[in-house]
Amino acid sequence: MSEIKVMAFIISRTLNKIKYTSEYFALLLNGKVSNGYCPICDQRTQFIEKDTWLRDFYVCSQCHSIPRQRALVLALERFYPEWKNLKIHESSPGGSSSDAIEKHCIEYLPTQFFQDIPLGKLKNGIQCENLEKMTFKDNYFDLMITQDVFEHVMNPADAFREICRVLKPGGAHIFTMPWYPHLKKTVQRARQLNSGEVEFLEEAVYHGNPIDSKGSLVTFDWGLDFTDFIYVNGGMSTTIYRERDRNKGIDGEFLEVFISRKL
């Protein structure tokens, strides 16, 4: 690398540090920085409010986790303290929580649903799986994890049924998703026709997708009846766990963690 390129790199890095420092102090002066303990990176840290929508922008300064990720890991520790020695499958992982689970769990299997390869095959070292028809044998996993996935599943009845099938007796599906308890009945926003085309029943809404720049279509707004939906279609009983704790960086919207147990 030439001296000019080296100097340009150093200057760029220095400017970025100055920018970060100025932004940090501005947030600090406005009361947007809080001291606490992060359950993901397991250390004292500072939580920074980068936006009023805390669910995605109340960030740990060390591991960059956000509240829903910290809430899930905290629930995992609280209800399954032996999780590091269990067989865990996570569908569509992403973020600091998935990284931490993969780092510490001996038998952790992450999968993604790739449209262009057969189920059960690998793409870039990641196994392709569809929650609606997984290739795993019955009674295979201790825990299933999904983080903000089920608002995007096209046929959730099949997915919940499949999750129950691959879980061992006494196993559990631990998951997050936006939940609207003011809705007595869940709203289906889109469905797939026999032709393969998608029919929009409500205005199309997309969320970010780490493997697809087009994003992920929101297919369901889950309402108060979702636990009955899981029991009818998957035979699992669901606990709703919610904790708000600023000291652990858990604050904002949609903090619930859902635990569906295979009876």
Secondary structure, DSSP 8 states (H G I E B T S, - for coil): --HHHHHHHHHHHHHHHHHHHHHHHHHHHTT-EEEEEETTTTEEEEEEE-SS-HHHHEEETTT---HHHHHHHHHHHHH-TTGGGSEEEEES--SHHHHHHHHH-TEEEEEE--TTS-TT-EETTEEE--TTS--S-SS-EEEEEEES-TTS-S-HHHHHHHHHHHEEEEEEEEEE--B-TT-SS-EE-EEE-TTS-EEESS---EE--TT-TT-EE--EEB-TTHHHHHHHHH-EEEEEE---BGGGTB-SS---EEEEEE-
